[in-house]
């Protein structure tokens, strides 16, 4: 067998930019030869020992994508929250709408909004800003449960803040309930295949909320294959709805989405 002999002076430090490439090239030649390779009189075992002990620089690693992404409900808190989150290697969403990349919604109190309903439907953590202050003190993202709206573990801290607001109490309970229910990450609307009909107010927001909950929004098609819901404002729809009725497609006011999320038993 003719062996390829490579001469490399491993005693001479290599520039960091070339060290890893040289190491890989040497190991590749060793594997291809499948026999002792002579490098300055040393045998293969000496070579491998030298390669393993030599201080090669690691390849530059790609920066991992942030695993934690926060939507912030109250803009007046955004500057401080952004500083804390970035220091902890998290991410702040600058979207004015629901962001499907978000993992948390930060709010001083639950309020009806696209971002709130999207967060509930998606099963996100909905937490009080104190969660980030505690994480800042700990220098890492801590457990959310002591600061999660609706979580029994946070009741002593959060319930007094909304004791006079029944809607906020219902939203807080929904935050926790759907976060636990949608642990499979499929969302509250995973079985929805919906049509949005007519000139609906905030039609784009309704679609984002349904998609946040894992549902589908499809165009109007008289075949209605698999359609489970049609959302419309009957006062603004100037068309014959008999095709929907004959296909047994139930029609709802768009407010049904929030009722569905807030109520323990979805409304009829």
N, C-alpha and C positions, 0 to 999 in steps of 0.2 A: 504494500500500500504506500502510495506517495502522500506524505503528510505535508500540509501547508505550514510553514514556519513563520510565525509573526513575532517581530521583535519590538517590544514596547518597554521603555524604561519606566517602571511603575514607581521608582524612587523619586522621580522628578514630578513635583506637583503640577497638575494640569489646570488650565483655566476652568473655572466653575461651569462655563457655558458648554465645555466639551467633555466634562468628566463622565456624565451619564451616557452620552453617545458612545464613548470609548468602551465603557463597561459593557454595554449591550453588544457592541461589535465583537468584543473578545469572547463573551459567553456564546454568541452565535457560532463563532468559528470552532469553539471547543465542541459544541454539540454536533456540528457537521462532521468533524474529523472522526469522532467516536474512537479516539485513540489518544495516547499520550502526546501532548503538544509541548515542544521545547520553546520556552521563552527565557532567553538569557541563561540557559542551562538548567532551568528549574523544571520539575515535572508538573503534571496537571494538578496534583494535590496541592503543591506549593502555590500554583497560580490561583486556585480557588480560595485558598486561605488569604492570599494577598488581596484578591478582589473583595472578599467579604470584610476585611479589616480596613481597606482603604476608605478614606473619608470622601465619598462621592456626595455631591449635592443632590437632593431629591428634586425630581421634576416639579416645576411650579404647578400647584394644584389649582384647578378651576374653583372659583368662589362658589360655594354651594348656594342654591336658591334659599331665600329666607323661608323658614317653615311657619313663621308666625306673622300674620298680616292683620293689622287693625283698621277697622272703620271707626271713626270718631264722630259721635252724634252732635256734640256741642263744639262749634268751631272756636269759641273763645278759649278752649283748653288745648287747642291743637298744637300750639308752639311748644308748650311744656311737654305734652305727651310725645310729640315727635322726637324731642331731644332724648327722652328716657328710652323710647323704643329703639331708636337707632343705636344708642349706647349699648343696648342689650342684643344687638345684631338682629333685630326684628325689622318689620317694614310697616309703613303707614300708607294706606290707600288714600289717594287724593281724589277719588271718584266722588261726584256729588250724588251718585246713584248707588244701588247695591252692587258690590264688587264680588264676582264669583271666586276670586282668589282669597278673599278674606277668611280668617279663622276666628276672629273675635269682633264684637261690637262693643265699644266703650260708651257708656251713657250714664249721666247722673240720675236719670229716672226714665223708665220706659214710656215712650210716646209713640202714637201711631205715625208711621212714616214708611216710605218704600224700604229704607235700609233696615228698619226694625222688623217689618214683616218678612223681608227677604232673609234676615238673620234667623228668625224663628223658623221659617220654612226649611232653611238649610241645616238647622240644628247647630248653629254656631254658639260659642260661648258669648253670652251677653253679660258684661261685667261692669261694675262701678269703677270710676277712675282710681279709687284707692288701691285697686289691684296693681296698677302700674307703679304707684308710689311704693307699695310694699316690695314689688319686684326690684325697684331701684335700690331700696335699702339692702335687699338680699344679693344684689348684683347678678341676678338671674331671674328668668320668668318662674314665678312660684306657682303653687297650686291655685287654680281659679275658684275652687268651690266656696271658699270663705268670702268671696266677693261677687258671686254669681247671682243675678237677679232670679228670685224664685227658689233658690236652693235652700233647703231647711238649715244647712250649716251656716248660712249667712243671714238667717232671719233676724237675729238679735241686732245686727248692724243695719240691715237694709229696710226691714219692714216699717220701722218708725218713720222713715223718710217719705213713705207713700201711704201712710195710714189714713189720710183724708182724700185719697184719690182712687176710687174703685176701679177705673179703667186701667190705671197703672198697675194695680194689684193683679188684675186679670192678665195683663201683658207679661208681668213678671212671672206668674205661674206658668204661662204658656212658654216662656223662654226655657225654663228648666225642664218642663214636661217634654217638649219637642226635642230638646238637646239629648235627653235620655232616650226618647222614642226612636230618634233617627241615628242611633249609634252606628247603624250599618251604612251611614252616609248616603242613603238613597233619597232622603228628603220627604217632607210632609205631603208633597203632591206627586209622588212617584207613580201613582196609578191614574193621573190626570192626562187626558188627551183633549185639549181644549180649543175651541174656536172663540176668537174675540170679534164680535160682530158690530158693525156700525161705528159711528163717531164717538167712541168711548172717551171720556175724560181720562187723561193719563194712561192711554192704551199701552204705550211703550213700558210704563212702569208696571202695569199689570202683567205684561209678558215677562219682564225680568223677575218678578216675584214668583210666578209659576215655574219658570226655569230654575230659579234658586232652589225650589222645593223638589227638583227632579222631574217635573212634569214636562209635557210637550205642548207647544202651541202650533196649530196647523191652519192652513188657509181654508176658507169656506169651500166645501166641495159637496155637492148633493148626494154623493155616495155615502158620506159620513162614516167611513170605515173605522170602527174602533173609537169614535169620538164619545167621550164621557160627559163633557160639559160644554155648554155654550154660554158665554158671558155677554150681556147686552143691556143697553138702556132702552126699554121699550118705548120711551118717549122720543127717542132719537133714531129709531130704526124704521125706515119707510120701505118695508119689503114684506113679502109673504113668508110667514114662518111655518106654513103648513108642512113643508118638507121636513123640517126639524121634528115637528110633532109626530108625523107619520113614521119617522125613524126612531122614535122614542129617545131623542136626545134632549135631556133636561136643560132648561134655560134658567139662568140665574142673574140676579143683579151683581155687579162686580164686588159689592160689599160682602158677598158670600165668602170671599177669600179670607178676609180678616175674621169673620165669624167662625169659619172653619178652624182657623189657627187658635183662636182665643177660647172657644168653648171645648169643654172636655168631650162632649158628644157633638159631632158635626150637625148643623141644623138640617132639617128636611128641606 
